[in-house]
Amino acid sequence: MERRDDGDELVGSLNHHDSTEEPGSPLDSGSSQQEEPGIMRRNDTYLPVPGEEKNLDVDFVNTKTNESIPMKNLYAEDGSPLCHRLGPYFSDGRRRVDYVLAYHIQKPSSIRRQSSRFSDSNFIRRLRRSLSMRSSRAPLQPKEDPEIAAQEQRTDYHEDDKRFRREEFEENLLETGLELEKDEEGKIPGIGFLKIHAPWNVLCREAEFMKLKMPTKKVYDVKQGSNVVEKIRLFIHKVTAPLHPKVDANRPESFKSLSHPFSREKQHLFDLSDRDKFFDSKTRSSIVYEVLKRTRCTRAKYSMGITSLLANGVYTSAYPLHDGDIEGVNAEPNDRKLLYEEWASYSCFYKYQPIGLIRKYFGEKVGLYFAWLGVYTQMLIPAAIVGVIVFLYGCATVDDNIPSMEICDPRNNITMCPLCDRACSYWKLVTACGTARASHLFDNPATVFFSIFMALWAVLFMEHWKRRQMRLNYIWDLTGFGEEEEDHNRAEYEFRVMKKTMRQEHSTPKGEKVKLTCTDRLPAYLTTVVMMGFMITVTFAMVFGVILYRISIKAALHMSTYPAARYNIRATVKTTAAIINLIIIIILDEIYAAIARWLTALEVPKTDKSFEQRLIFKTFVLKFVNAFTPIVYLAFFRGRLVGRPGNYLYVVGSYRMEECAHAGCLMELCIQLCITMLGKQLIQNNLFEIGIPKLKKLLRKRKSDLDSKQEEELNKTMHRHEKDHILGPFVGLSPEYMEMIIQFGMVTLFVASFPLAPLFALLNNIIEIRLDAKKFVMELRRPIAVKAKDIGIWYNLLRGLSKVAVIVNAFVISFTSDFIPRLVYQYMYSPDGTMHGFVNHTLSYFNVSNFQPGTDPLQPMHLGYKVEICRYKDYREPPWSSTPYELSKEFWAVLAARLAFVVVFQNVVMLMSDFVDWLIPDIPKDISLQIHKEKILMVELFMKEEQGKRLAARDNHNQDNYTSPSSANHSPAQPRSRPVSHANCC
């Protein structure tokens, strides 16, 4: 044990002087000035890890230097761990792990060849690692082969290069004051972990740099508003008390601590009685992450930060740790377990979310997402109730609807023209009775009211969210938070700048900063424009393909000799086409998401914020076009570009364009919306999110040689950083927001054709909240806590959709439904002011002798008699008029009424929306009063502090001037009194 070996890198913690005292404990001010804890001693040598010669999975430092990183042994002489505490702590069981960096462990080739003689498992691990390296692609050959030896040399070179970069980065981290501990003998083979702890002095220093608002000792009474609205709000809160989770952070507090940006000079303002809890785990990890982003490697050709190190594989992952375990007998109480019990459980589906605890654990950005999702889901409740009432109104009045009664009356004996060429024959209007009755469920006067209601609902939702957001900003002390904080450059941007610098090394003047210009990005921008146009064209082509499918399958079913195939052809074609559209939408969504990320990476945005905004824009455009193109076609184009009997419009040769049913295309639009919305929510949002993680877990179990009992035992002995490494990485909130934005479009844009959309959205969101909660708590690594005071670009997208929804619904009511034609007939053409005769009024006449050659039915006697005149839905002159088959004056009257309705509806609803927006203030009155009160209290606090300093200075001055004779002759001068304050934290 007394032999020293400077060539070995020791696995363990960086413990300064092996002191047993926690660096975060209160330090003597003199000692803190003399020696900064966390400085690396370069000339010290340290004992190797016992039994290290037997361990073949450790890294080796460069043997050419005598410098080594100070390490503390993790293992005792018998090889057992010194500390059995498996929580998020260092090996001493006291210092908390604030952040973890993981990296691959690669053994030198000589040791690998030696180890292969003794262990088959080592050989398998070596083979798996060699296959994973970029340079290891040759077939396995004997170890004496010189090609294999050269290949291993190249592999070792890459691994040594990464290791040297890690060493430099870790030395720089030590110089910032962070404490490090390595664990390379864990339960996960081939993976090493660097655990990082921020001592108290580093936390204080960085909190001051970051201007983190921390609660002071000053506590003031939060007086609730005395107006009627606040009293109603408090009453509702008391009534709904059983619906609130049993979490202290979610309960309304009558007292609030005054917050102020942390300062080491003013630390006496803060309650530092319990330093371990002053900075919570979320804040500690975000502080360490800021230090990691600032720390650079400079020995390489270009400066590398943590993002560059991760991108180049020097470290494989970086993440903060979860607080503890959720399940198990030994699981200690922690915020993660509380979130699982009160938020991520399906049994809590009827309760409010613990937004305060979510923010405390995951940060403000994640907290705002779930707060927004909760507000959106709550607002869907009244929309769903009104939608169900509108639907029930349609059901109750279907038997009183005169147009559908006329269609279903067999005495009318109306013969309709064929729906397709040759294969289709004449048919009776009475056969469309079921479709006409079903259309009335969604096409009735109540849908107009519902469209106006949903337009105002969208405005109320946006206003309600703005007020809720301001309340959260006040509660979370974000009122003074700005977005101008420094955003670090992305690794890819730095790499491109480095290559440009190397190219222009001699042409660039000294001191001039090199950056990427629009000219550098021009090829990427052109690629983006071309690819976006191409993918939108692909979407249109897919929709056109479904149109051709509908046309061809309709003709095929009409020609079929099987009675089952000929029965209810229209419903079969509608449903199958909608399902095909759904499958195409789901597949293209996944493809478009990957292509949008690739295009954004091509543009090399400078910062993560810029990258996210560009990615969101591209993904939204592609997914929106993909989801809504089939719906827009059914709503506004189908049945418009048909022509008339004897002069139909044909595409791709002999394919005749589709017609709407007699009751209009609204029913088909409703079916498409229903299947798309339910399918996307059930398959894409829920089944994928539940099924794919389950499938991955099942495959992991099948690949593992351990049975369930052994795996459970292994899980009990794994450390927290190893358990979190197995979890999936956090990829951001964009996918979660995107699916909700598309759903919001489904709910608002075409709500006139599908009043039940809010109900289906509500049911989905109730499941979605708990599903996302379970995913965040159990299946994903803990994300970095990011401050945010709003939901960013997503609010602008929501506001834009709510404005577009007014216009879209106006066109759906006027052009897709029969609402306007019914009004025009009733008030202009009806002899008795009722709807009697409306069906006959909307049908035009056609002489079958005017069919083009080869388009007349193959079975003209299908109905049992010879047909001379058939009817079709349009406003055209009869064949016996002076201008046969020309558009009639009724057509122009209806068109004028439709356009007038669009203009009036749009302006009236927009005006009402703007009035509601103006009427409701963005900031609640009580919150504005409390913010003003906080400012006054803060000024008073500082005034008292200054007054106390002046009094203390005056007392010191008086005491210096007053000296008694006895004290002057017999005792040394007494030290000056000073104001009572805590010792300087740094």
N, C-alpha and C positions, 0 to 999 in steps of 0.2 A: 504493500500500500504506500510505501514511502518513495517509490520510484516516480520520477517526473518525466513526462513525455510532452515536449512542446509541439510535436507534430499532430497530436490528436485534438480534434474539436470536441469539447466536452458537452454532453447532453445534460441540460439542466437549466436552472434559473440564473439570471444575472442578479446576484445578491451582493450588495455593496458592503464589504467588510464583514459579511456573514452576520450582520447585526440582527438580533432578534426583535428589535423595536421596529414597528411599522413606520415607514416613512411618512405616512399620513398623520401620525400622532403629533401633538403639539411639540414644537421644537424650541429649544433655547435660542433666543434671537442672536446671541453671539456666535454659537456654533453654526447657525444657518448662514451667517455672513462669511465664516471662515471656509467652510467646505460645502460645496454644492453636491447633494446626493445625486447619484445617477451618472457621475463622470466615469468613464471607462479608464482603468489603469492599464496602460499598454505594456509596461515592463514586468508585470507580475506573471508568475507561472502558477499553474493550479494542478491539483491532483486529478489524475484521469478517473473516469468512471470505473468502479470495480467490475471486473469481468468483461471489460470492453473488448479484450482480444477475442473473446468468444462471439461477440456481436458483429454480424456482418452487414447490418442495415444502416450503419451510421455514416454521416458525411465525414470527409477529411479536409482539413484546412491545408493551405499551401505550406509545405515543409521548408520552404526557402526563407521564411520569416520567423522571427521569434515572437511576433505579436499574437496574442490570443485573446479571445473574449472571455472575461471572467464568468465562470459558471458555477452553480451550486449543484451538487449531486442530487438527483431525484430518487436514487435507489440506495438502499443500505448494502452492507457487505454481503449479505445473503441473497441479494438480488430482489428483495421485496420492496415495494414502494414505502417511502418514508411517511407518507400521509395517505390515508384511505378516503379522504373527503372528495367525493366525485362531483361536487358542485362547481360553479364558475369561479374557482379560486386557483391561486398558485399552489405549489407543492407544500408551502407552509400552512395552508388552510386559512390564511388570514387576508392576504392581498387579493383583491378581486380582479378577475380577468375582464378587462374592458374591451378588448378586441383580439381577434385571432387571424393570423396569416398562415395559410396552408401551402405546402410545396412538396414536389416529388423528391424522393430520396433515391439517388443513383449511386451504386457501389462502383469503385474502381475495377478495371478489367482483371487485374491480377487476383484480387480478392474474389471476384465473381468466378474465375476459373477454378480457384482453390475450393470455393464453397460448393461447386457442382459435384465434387468427388464425394461429398459427405451427405448431401441432402437432395432428394428428388424435388421437394417442394421449393427449395431455393432455385433449382434449375428451371422449374415451371415459372416462378416469379420473374427470373431473369429473362426467359423467353418472352413472357408477356410484355415486360418493359421494353425489350428490344424491338418487338413488333410495333409498339406504340410510338417509337421515335421516328422522326421524319427520315433519317438517314439509314434506318435498318429495314431494308426492303428485300435483301438477297435471301435466297433459300438457306435453310439451316445446313451447315457443313461442319466437318470436324474442327475442333478448336485450334489445331495446328495450322489450318489454312491461313496463308498470309493475307488474303482478302478479308477474311473475317477479323483478323487482328487489326488491320488498318481501319476497318469499319468501327470496331470497338474504340479505337483511338479517337475517331471523329466524334463518336457518341460521348466519350469522356471529355473531349474538348468542349462540346456544347454544355455539358453538365457542369464542368469546372467553371466555365464562363458565367453560367447562372449562379453558381455558388459564390463566386467572387463578388458578383453584383449584390447578392443577398448580404454578404458580410459587410460590404461598404454601407449598404442601406441600414443595416442593423446598428453599425457603429454610429451612423448619423442620428439614428433614433435615440441611442444612448446619450448622445451629446445634447439632445433636446430635454433630457431629464426623464424620459420614459424608462420603465423597468421591464425587462424581457426575460422570458423563460422558454426554453426549447423542450419539446417532447417528441422524440423520434423513435420511441419504443412502445408506441400505442397499439391499440387493437386493430387499427387499419393498416395493413401492410403497404409499404411503399410511400406512405404519406407522413411527412413531418409537420409539426405545428409550432408556430412561434406565438406564444401568449404574451400579451402586452398589458401592462398595468400603468395607470397614470397616478403618480403620488399626489399628495395634497398640493404641493407647491406648483406642480405643473397644471393641475386643474384650476387653481386660482389665477395663474398667469394667463392661460388660454381663455378662461371665462372673461377676463378683462379685455383681452384682445378682440374676442368675438362679441363683446358688449352684450353678454347674456343677461337678461332680466331675471333677477332672483328675488324671492320674497324677503322683505326686511322685518325687523321686529315690530314695526308700526302696524297695528291692526285697527281697522275702522269698521263701523257698522254699515252694512249695505241696506239702506232703507228702501223698502219696496214702494213703488209708485202708489199714489193715493187716488189716481183716476180710476174710472170704471173699468177700463180695459185691463189694467193690472190686477184689479180685484177679481175680475172674471178669470184671468190667467191663474191666479193663486187658487181660486176655487176649483178650477179644472185639475190643477196639480194635486190637490188634496183628494179629489174624487178618483183620480187615476193612480193613486198611490200603490195599489196592488200590482199595477203594470210596470212599476219601476224596478230595475234589478237591485239586488241587495248588495250594493256597492257604495261605499262612502263617497267616492269621487264623483258619483252621479247625482248626489243629493244637493238641493239648493242650499247654499251657505248664507247665513245671516251676517257673517263676518268675513272680511277679505284682507289678506296681507297686502300692504303697499309694496309694490315691486319697483326695483331700481337696477340699472345696469351694474353688474358686479365690479367692485373696485377694491384693490388691496389696501389702498389708503383709507377707504371708508368701510373696512370690514367690520368695524364695531356697530355698524347699522344693521348687520345681518345676524340671524340667530345661528351661531356656530357651535352650539352646545353638543350637537351630534354631527360630527363632520362626515361620518360614513353615509348619512342619509341626506346631507345638504345637497349634494349633487347626486341625483338618482341615476340609475343604470343607463337610461336613455341619454341623458346629458353627458355622462362620462364617455359613452361610446362615440357620440358626435364630436366631443372635444378631441379624442384620440384620432378620429378620422380626419379632422382638420389638420392635425399635426402630420399625419401620414401624407396628406395631399401636398403639404408644404415642403416635406423632406425630399431631397433630390439625391440621385447618384450622379456624380460628375466625372468619374474616372473613365467612363466610356467615351465613345466618339461624340455623343450628345447627351444632354441632361435627361435623366429619366426619373419620373415620379412614380407613385404607387400605381396609377392607371397604366403607365407604360410598362411597368414590371409585370402587372397582371396580363397585359396584352401580349407580352413576349414570353410568357410562361415561366418567368422567374419565380413568381408565386402563382399558384393555381386558383386560389380563392381567398377572399377577405370578408370577414363578417363579424358583427357583434354577437354575443351569446344570448340565448334565452335565459330567463331568470331561473328556471328549474324544471323539474319533471311535472307532468300533468297527472299521470296515473301511477298507481303503485302505493304500497303501504308506507314506504319511506319518503314519499313525496312531501316536502315541507311546504307550508303555505307560502304562496308567492303570487304575484300579479298574473303570471301566465296561467296558473291553475284557476285563479278567480275568473279570468276571462273565459276559460273553457267552460266553467260551470254556469256562469251567468250570461254568456254571450254566444259561445260557439255550440251550444246544445240545441237540438231541434225542439226540445221540450220548452224552450224559452221563446218560441216563435211569436207569442202574443205580447211579449214584453218590449219595452223600449230598450234601446241599446245603451250600454254604459260608455257614452262618448268620452267622458272625462278620463276614465281608465284606459280607453283605447288610445287617447292622445298621450297619456302618461307613459304608456308602454311602447307604442309604435311611432309617436311623433305627430306633429300638427298636420302634415300633409295627408297621412293615412287617416287621421281623425276627421279631417274635413271631408274626405271622400265618403266615409261611412255616415257622417252627419248629413251630407247632401243626399245620400241614398235613403236615409231614414226619412228626411223631409219629403222627398219625392214619393216614397211609398205611402206616407201618411196622406199626402195630397191626392193620391190615387183613390183613396177610399170614397170621398164624395163623388168623384168622377165615375167610379165604378157603379155606385148606387144610382146615379142619374142615368147612366147607360143602360142598366138593367131595367129601370122604369120605362125608358124609351122603347126597349125591346118588348117588354110586356104590353106596352100600349099598342105596338104593332100586332102582337098576338091577339089582343082583345078586340081590335077593330078589323081584323082580316075578313070576317064574315060580313061586315058592313061596307067593304070597299067595292064600289060599283064597277070600276074597270075590271077587276079580277072576277067579279060575278058575271060580267058580260062574256069574258073569255071562257069561263067554265060553263056557260049556258049552251047546251047542245042545239038549242032551237035556232041559234044564229047561223049555223051551217056555213061558216066562212072557210073557203078553200084557199090555202096559202101556196105560194110559189115554191119550187124545190130549193133546198138549202145547199145543194151542190150540183154540178153538171153530171148528166147521164145517170150516175148511180142512184141519185136521190129522186124521189117522185113527189107528187103533190101530197100535202098533208092538211089535216084539219086543225084549226086554231084551238079547238077544245083540248087537244093533246098537250098543250102548254099550260094547262090549268094549274098543275102543281108548282111549276116555276113562277107563275104569276102570283100565286098566293104566298109563296116563300119570299118573293121580292118585296111584297108589301111589309114584311117584318122589318126590313131595313130601309125601305123607300116610302116614307110617310111624312106628313107635316112635322112630326115630332123631331125628325132628324135635323131639320133646319134649326130648330131651337137648340138641339144638342150641339150643333156646330158652333153656334154663337156662344153657348155655355163653355165649350172646350177652349175657344179662343180667349175668353176672359179667364178661364181656369189657368191657362198657361201663364198669363200675366200675373195672376195672383200667386202662382207657384214661384215665379221668379222674384216677386217682391217679398214673399214670405222667406225665401232662402236668403235674400240680401239682409233681411233683419236678423235672421237666425245666425248668419255669418258674422254680423257685427256683434251680436251678443257673445258668440264664442271668442271673437277677437278680444273682447273686454275681459272675459273670464280667464282666457289663456295668456293675458298680458301681451297681446300682439298689436295693440293700438299704435305703438310707435315703430313697429317693425317695417322696414322698407325692403324693396326688392333690389336695392343697389349693391347688396353684398357681393364681394368678389366671387366670380365663378371661374374655377380653374379650367385650363385648357385640356382638351381631350388628348389621349395618347396618340391617336391617329393623326390629329392635327399637328402635334409636335414632331411626329416622324416625318410628315410631308414637309414641314418647315425646315427640318434638319437636312433633308435631301436637297431642297431648293438652296439652302445656304451653302452646301458643299458644291453645287453646280455653279453658284455665283460667288464663289469665295474671293476671286480676284476682281470681279466687276462691281461688287457692292462697296460703297464707301464705308469706312470704319465708323462705328457708332450708330449706323442706320439699322433699325430693327427690320428683319425680314418677316414678311407675313404673306399669306395666300390672298391673291386678288381675284376679282371676277374673271380676269383672263385665264388664271390658273384653273378656275372651276368651270370655264365655259364648256369643255367637252362633257363634263358631268351634267351640267344644266341641259345641254342639248339631248343627252341620253335620257334624262328624266322626262323631258317634254315628249320625245318620241315614244318612250315606253309607256307613259301615262296614256297618250293617245291610242297606242296599240291595244292596251289592256281594256280601255273603255270600248274600243271597237270590238274586241273579243266578247265583251258583255252583250253588246247589241247583236252580235252574230249568234250568240247562244239563245237570246230571246227570239230571234228570227227563226232559229232552228226549231224551237218549241212551237212556234206558229205553224211551220210546215208540218210538224208532227200532228198538230190538232187537225189541220186540213186533211191530211192523208188518212189518219186513223178514222176520221168521221166518214170519209168515203168508203173505206174498207169495211167498217161496221155496217153501213147501209147495204153493201153488196153481199154481206155474209148470209149464208143459208141457215145459220143457227138462230133459233128464236131468242135464246138467252143473250146472244151478242147484239141483236137488234133492239132488245128491250132497253129503254131509257139511255139512248146513245149519248144525248147531250150531257147528262150527269157524269157518265163514265169518262167522256173526253175532258170535261172540266177538271175532275178530280185527279186523273192521272197526269194531266199537263201541269197542274199545280204542284204535285209531288215531284215531278221531274225538275221543275223550276227550283224547288226547295233544295234538291240534291245538288244542282249546279251552283246555287248560291253558297251552300256550305263548302263545297270543294274550292270554288274560286275565292272565297273569303280567306282560306288558309294560304292559298297561292299568293294572293294580293298582299297579305300581311308580310310574307317573306320578301316579295319583290319591293315593297315600299321601304323595308329596312335596308335592302341592298342599295336601292337608289339613294337613300339618305346617306348611307356610308360613303357612296361615291362622291358626294358633294363635300365631304370632309368638313362638317360644321366645327366651329371653333370650340364651343362650350357644350356641356351636356344639356343646358337649357335650350340652346339653339337646335341641337340634334332632336330633342324631344318635340319641339314645336313643328319642325319640318316633317318629322315622322308622323305626327298626329294629323297634319294637314293632308299628306299623301294618303294615309290609311283611311281617313274619313271620306275623302273624295271617292276612292276606289270602292270602299265597302258600301257607301251610300248609293252610288250608281249601280252596284251589283244587286243590292237588296231591292231597290225601288224601280228599276227599269221595267221589269215585267208588270208591276202594278200600274205604273204610268201608262204603259201601252194599253192595258185593259180599261183604264179610266178615261183616256182621252183620244186614243187612236183606233181602237177596235170598233168596227161598225161605221167609222167615218169615211174610210177609204175603200168602199165596197163597189160603188157603181150602182147599177139597177139591172133588173132582168132584161136580157137582150143586149146589155152593154156593161158587163161586169169587168172589174179590174183584176188582171192576172199577174202573178209574180213567178219567176223561175219557170217560165214556159206555161204550163197548164194549171198551176195552182191558183184557184180562185180565192180571193181574200175573204176572211171570216165575216159573218154577220152576227149582230147581237140577237139575243132572244127578243121576243115581242115585248117583254116587260123591261127591256134594257139590259145593259152590261153590268148593272150594279150588283146583281146576284153573283156573277162570275168574279167580280172584283172582291166581293165579300169572301168567297171561297178561297181565292188566292191569298188575301190578307190573313185569313184564319189559319190556313195551312202553313204559310210562311212564318207567321208570328209564333204559333205553337211549336212548329218544327224547330225553328232556330233556338227558342228558349229551352225546349226539351232536349234536343240533340246537342246543339252546339254549346249552349251555356251550361246546362246541368249534367247531361250524360258524359260529355267530354271531361268536365271538371271533376266528376266523381269517378268515371270509368277509367280514364287514363292513369291517374295516380294509383288506383287499385291494381290495374294491369301491370304497371311498373313494379309495384310491391310484390305481386305474384311472381313475376319473372325473376326478381332479385332472390326470392325465396327458392325458386327452382334451381337457380344457378348455385346457390349456397349449399355447401355440404352439411350444414348443421340442420338438425331437426328443430321443431318449434321450441322444445324445452331448452335445448342448448342455446338457441338464439336468444331466448328470454334471459338465461343466465349471463350470456355475453353482454346483453343490453344493460343488465344490472351493474356490471363491472366497468362499463365504458364511462369515460369522463364526459363532461358536458360539451366540450369542444369537439369530441369525436361524434357524439350523437347529432350535433347540429351540422356537422360536415356531411352526414348522410342525407339531410333534408335538401329539398330543392332550392335553388337560388331564387332570390326575389328579382323579378324582371320589370317591376314598375307597375303603376296603376293604369297605364294607358289601355290595356285590354279590358279592364273592368269598366272604365269610363266609356269605352267605345261601344260595348254591347248595350249599355244603358242609353247612350245617345241614339243609337239605331232604334231601340225600343221606344224612346220618346218620340221619334219620328213616326213610327208605326201608330202610336197612340193619337198623335195630333194631326198628322198630315191628311189621312184619309178616314178620319173618325166618322164622317158623314155616311160612309158606306158600311161601317162596322162598329156599331155602338158598344159592343161587348169587348172591344180592345182594352179599355182601362181595367176591366175585371180580370182578364187574362194576365195583363201586366202586373196587377196587384198580387195575384196568386203566385206568379213567378218570382216577384221581388221578395216576398215573404220567405221563400225557399232560398233565394239568391243571397240574402243577407247572412243567413246561418251557414250557407255553403262557403261563402267567402270568409266568414269568421273562422270556420273550422280549418280552412286552407291556410289562413294567416297564422293561426295559433299552433297548428299541429304539423303541417306539411311543408312549410317554407321556413328558410332561415330568417332570423330577425332582420328587418330592413334598417338601414341607417335612418335615424330620426332627422327629418328635414322640416325646417320651419317654412310655413306658408300661411298667408293671411286670406287667401281666396283659392278658388278652384282653377284659376288661370283661364286658358284659352277655351276650356269646356263651357264656361258661362257664355262666351260670345257665340259658340256654336248653338247652345240652347236658345239663346235670344234670337238668333237668325232663323232657327227652325220654327219658333213660335210665330215669327212674322210671316214666313213662307206658308205656314199652315193656314192662315186666314185666306190667302189667295187661292191655295189648292182646294180648300173646302168650298170656296165660292164657285170655282169651276166644276167641282164634282156635283154640287147641287144643281147648277144651272145646265150643264151639258151632259152629265152622265145619268142623272136620275130623270124621271118624268115629272118632277115637281113643277117646272116652268110650263111645259106643254099643257098640263092639267089646269093651271091657273089661266092660261091664255084661252083655252077652250071654254072654261066655265064662265069667264067674264066677257068674252068676245063672240063666241060662236054657239054656245049652248042655247037652244030655244027656250028652255025653262030655268036656266041658271043652275042646273045640276050637272052631274057628271054622266048622265045617261047619253049614250051615243058617242062617248069619247073614243072607244076602240075603233069604231067604224071611221071616225074623223081622222085617225092617225094612219089608216091603211089606204094605199093607192091601188089603182087597177092596172093590170097588164094583160094584153091580148097574147095568148100562147102562140099564135101564128107569127109573132115577131121575135121568137127565139132565134139566135144565130145558129147556123147549121152546125150540127154535132154537139149542141149543148142541151137539147130538149131531153126529157126523161126517157129512159129505155122502156119503162112500164107506165105509159100514160093512163091506163085503165086501172091503176092500182086501187083507186077508191071505188071502183065499180061503175063509173060513168065517165063519159068524155068531158074533159074540162076545157072550156073555151076562154074563161077569164079567171085569173088567179090574183091574189092580193099580196102585197109586200109592204113593209113598214117604211114609209117615207112620205114627204109632202111633195107630190108631183101631180102634174095634170094627167087626166085620164086619156086613153088612146083615142077617144072620139072628139077630143077638143081640137082647136085650131093649132095649138102648140103641144102635141102629145109628148109626154114624159119630161117636160120641162119643169123646173122648180116652181111651185105654186106660190101665191101671195101669202098663204098660211105659213109656209116655210120662213119667209122673210119676217113675218110678224113674230113668230116664235124666236127667231135668231135675235131680233132687236130686243125682245123681252129678256132673253138670256144674257146678253151683253149688259143691259141696264141693271139686271140683278147683280152681276159681278161687280160693277162699279159701286152700286149702292151698298151692297153687303160689305165689300172691302173697306169702304170709307167709314161706314157706321161702326163696324167692329174695331177698326183701328182707332177711331176717335174714342170709343168707349175704353179701349185698352190704355190709351194714353191718359185718359182721365183717371182711371184706377191707379196707374203708375204715379201720377201727380198727387193723387189723394193720399196715398200711403207713403209716409216718410221712410227713407232707407235705413235710418238709425232710430231705434226705439227711443222714446223720450227719456225713460228712466236710465238707459245706458248713457246717453249724452250727458245727463246730469251727473251720473257717477264718474264719468271720465273727467268732467270739469272739477268735481270734488277731489279726485285723485291729484290733479295738478295743484290745487290749492293746498292740500295736505303735504305734498312733496315740498312745496315752497316753504311751508311752516316748519317742516322737519329740518330743512337746511338752515333756515333762519335761527332756529334754536341751537343747532350745532355751531354755527358761527358765534352766536352769543355766548355759548359755553366755552368756546376757545378763547374769546376775549376776556371773560372772567377768569379763566385759568391763567392766562398770560399776566393779568393784573395781579392775581394772587402771588404768582411766582416773582413778579417784580417787587412787590411789597416785602416778601419774605427775604429776598436778597438784600434789600436795603436795611432791614431790621436785624441787628445782631446784638445779643445781650452780652455784657462783660464777662459773665461766668462762662458762657458757652465759648466766647472768643478765647479765654485763657486756658480752659481745662478740657475742651473737647474739639474735635475737628468739625468743620462746617458741615451742616446737614445737606443732603442732596435736595435739589429743587423738586417741588411737587410737580406732577404732570397729570394731564387728564387721564382718567381711567379708560383704558382701551385694551383690546386683545393684542397679542404679539403679532408682529408682521408675519403673514403666512409664507412669505418667500424670503 
